[in-house]
Amino acid sequence: MNLTIQRHSIIEKLTNFADWLSQGQWQIVSSQKVDALQTEIYQLEKTLANAPTRPTRTIRNSKPLEPITEQQKIIDLAG
């Protein structure tokens, strides 16, 4: 809680300083949406860090279920 209050105090001071530098030409407003966005980015980074980088391989039996006939072999070779 104390950290949140300090953060808002710092943001307010920076906003006032930026306003003073720009001589009131720009209006700077701190937004709570930024905090929500940062939280969402953090959650996504954490999720992606644990995600596999390659798909899992499925090992299949290389033998066909039924024997291949000569006609099927010719058709496969013909493309």
VOVEX-269285 format. One record per residue: residue in three letters; x, y, z of N, C-alpha, C in turn. Coordinates in steps of 0.05 Angstrom, whole numbers, plus 32768, in hexadecimal, padded with zeros to 4 digits. Layout:
AlaXYZXYZXYZ...
//
This chain:
Met80117FE88000800080008000801280198000Asn8026801880118038802F8013804780347FF9Leu804E801E7FEB805C80217FD28049802D7FBDThr803080267FBD801D80327FAA801A80507FAFIle801880587FC8801680747FCF802F80837FC6Gln804680787FCA805F80857FC1806080877FA3Arg805780717F95805780727F78804580887F6DHis802D808B7F79801B80A07F70802680BB7F76Ser803480BE7F8D804180D77F94805780DE7F80Ile806780CB7F78807C80CF7F65807080D67F4AIle805B80C87F42804E80CE7F28804380EA7F28Glu803780F27F3F802C810D7F40804281227F3FLys8058811E7F4C806F81317F4A807A81327F2ELeu807C811B7F208086811C7F058072812A7EF2Thr805881267EF7804481337EE7804681517EEBAsn8049815A7F04804B81777F09806581827EFCPhe807A81737EFD8093817C7EF18091817E7ED3Ala8085816A7EC78081816B7EAA806E81817EA2Asp805A81867EB28048819D7EAD805781B77EAETrp806881B97EC2807881D27EC5808B81D57EAELeu809781BF7EA480A981C17E8D809A81C97E73Ser808381BF7E70807481C57E58806481DF7E5AGln806581EB7E71805782047E77803982027E72Gly802E81EB7E79801281E77E78800781E27E5CGln801881DE7E48800E81D97E2D800481BD7E2ATrp800D81AA7E3A8005818E7E387FF981867E53Gln7FE481767E517FD8816C7E6A7FE1814F7E6DIle7FEE814A7E837FF8812F7E897FE881237E9FVal7FDC810C7E9B7FCB80FF7EAF7FD580E37EB2Ser7FDA80DB7ECB7FE180BF7ED17FC880AE7ECESer7FCC80967EC37FB580857EBE7FB7806B7ECCGln7FA180617ED77FA080477EE47FA180317ECFLys7F9B80377EB57F9B80237EA07FB880197E9CVal7FCB802A7EA07FE780227E9C7FEE800B7EB0Asp7FE5800E7EC97FEA7FF97EDC7FDD7FDF7ED4Ala7FC57FE07ECA7FB77FC77EC17FC67FBC7EA9Leu7FCF7FCD7E977FDE7FC37E807FF87FB67E88Gln80077FC37E9B80207FB77EA4801B7F9C7EB2Thr80057F9A7EC07FFF7F807ECD7FF97F6B7EB9Glu7FEA7F727EA47FE37F5F7E8F7FFD7F567E80Ile800E7F697E7A80287F637E6C80387F507E7ETyr80397F557E9880487F447EAA803D7F287EAAGln80227F257EAA80167F0B7EAA801C7EFC7E90Leu801B7F0A7E7A80217EFE7E60803E7EF57E5EGlu80507F057E68806C7EFE7E6880717EE57E79Lys80647EE47E9080677ECD7EA2805B7EB47E94Thr80457EB67E8780397E9F7E79804A7E967E62Leu80547EA97E5380657EA17E3C80807E967E44Ala808A7E9E7E5B80A47E937E6580A17E767E6BAsn808A7E6D7E7380867E517E7A807B7E407E63Ala80747E4D7E4D80687E3F7E36807E7E317E26Pro80787E197E1C808B7E0B7E0B80907E1A7DF1Thr80A97E197DE880B07E287DCF80AC7E177DB6Arg80AA7DFD7DBA80A67DEB7DA3808E7DD97DA9Pro80807DD17D9480697DBF7D9980737DA47DA1Thr80637D967DB1806A7D7B7DB980677D687DA1Arg807A7D567D9F80797D437D8980687D2B7D91Thr80597D227D7D80497D0A7D8180577CF37D71Ile805E7CDE7D7F806B7CC87D7280567CB47D6AArg80567CAF7D5080427C9C7D45804F7C837D3AAsn80407C6F7D3A804A7C567D2F804D7C597D11Ser80647C527D0780697C567CEA805C7C407CD9Lys80547C2B7CE680487C157CD7802B7C1B7CD1Pro80227C187CB880057C1C7CB27FF47C077CBFLeu7FDB7C0E7CC47FC87BFC7CD07FC27BE47CBEGlu7FC17BEA7CA47FBB7BD47C917FD37BD37C7EPro7FD87BBC7C737FEE7BB97C607FE87BCA7C46Ile7FFD7BD67C3B7FFA7BE67C237FFC7BD47C0BThr7FE97BD87BF97FE97BC87BE07FFD7BD47BCCGlu80037BC57BB880157BCF7BA380097BE77B95Gln7FEF7BE67B917FE27BFD7B837FE47C167B94Gln7FE27C157BAF7FE47C2C7BC080017C367BBFLys80157C247BBE80317C2D7BBD80367C3C7BA3Ile802B7C337B8D802E7C407B7380217C5C7B74Ile800A7C5D7B7F7FFB7C777B81800B7C8A7B92Asp80167C817BA980267C927BBB803F7C9C7BADLeu804C7C8A7B9E80657C927B90805F7CA67B79Ala80477CA37B6D80407CB57B57803A7CD17B61Gly80337CD27B7A80307CED7B8680157CF87B86
//
